[in-house]
């Protein structure tokens, strides 16, 4: 039987390692985005925005940061599907 039809143990280990690396980067992206979103919301509130508007500013900062960092990570990955 040919070895090309079935993934080897090394390939599976490489996929497991890559999964852990992606999980780590996803966690870093989420924590960074959370910090930026909270900072943006606090600054908006301190600047005179109402509490609901400050929450919207923080949510916008969080979402924009996630989108930007995921786009950067996708670009650095080499844009492979």
N, C-alpha and C positions, 0 to 999 in steps of 0.2 A: 504494500500500500504506500502511496506517495505521501510525503510529509507536507506537501503544499496544500492538501485538502483540509487539514486540521491545524489549528493554531498550537504552537509549541508552548511549553510551560513558561519560557522566557517571554513570549509575547503576552501571555496573560499577566505575568508579573509586571511588565512594562505598563499595561493598561491599568492595573491596580495602582501603581505608583503615580501615573498621570492623573487618575481620579483624585488622589489625595492632594496633589499639587493644585488642581483646579478648585477643589473644595477650599483650600487655604487661600487662594486668590479671591474666591467669591466672598469669603469671610472678611478679608482685608477691604474689599470694595464696599461691602455693606457697612462695616464699622466706620470707614472714612466718610461715607455718604451720610451716615447717621450723625456724626460729629458736625459735618458741614450744615446739615439740615437744622440741627438744634441751634447752632451758632447763628444761622440766618434768621430763624424764628425769634430768638432772644434779641438780636439786634433790631429786628423790625418792631418788636414790642417796646423795646427801650426807646425807639425812635418815634413812638407815638401811635403806632398801629393798634387797632383793637385786637383782642385775643384771637378771635376767629381769623382775622386777616394775617396775624403773625403765624398762626398754624398753617395757613395756606402758603405763606412765603417759605416756611420751613419745609413743607412737603414739596414745594417746587424745587427748592435747593437740593433736597434729597434725591428726587427723581432725575433732575438734570445731572447730578454727580454720578448716579448709577449709570445712566445712559452714556455719559462721556467716558467713564472708566471702563465700561464693558466694550465700548467701541475701540478704545486704546488697546485693551487686552486682545480683542479679536484681530486688530491690525498687527500687533506684535507676535501673535501666534502664527502668522503667515497666511491668514484668511483661508484656512483649509476647512472644508465641510466636515 
